């Protein structure tokens, strides 16, 4: 893996103005395979164990366990945007 030393500002600027050809070698099948489905996210939330520590969002795992559908519905658009990088 190659890399270059740079500032955080440069990294943000590159992320805001991505090259136009960044998806040229990505097929529709690649996208479908990469983006999790709502059902995948729902299953993930349902599998959380109560009583674990909270994460960055300050939501404890018990909340995900009790309300997997509602939290999946709220979080799913963010998951898709994260994977697709819109």
HELIX and SHEET records of a PDB file:
HELIX    1   1 UNK A    8  UNK A   16  1                                   9    
HELIX    2   2 UNK A   28  UNK A   34  1                                   7    
HELIX    3   3 UNK A   38  UNK A   46  1                                   9    
HELIX    4   4 UNK A   61  UNK A   66  1                                   6    
HELIX    5   5 UNK A   68  UNK A   84  1                                  17    
END                                                                             
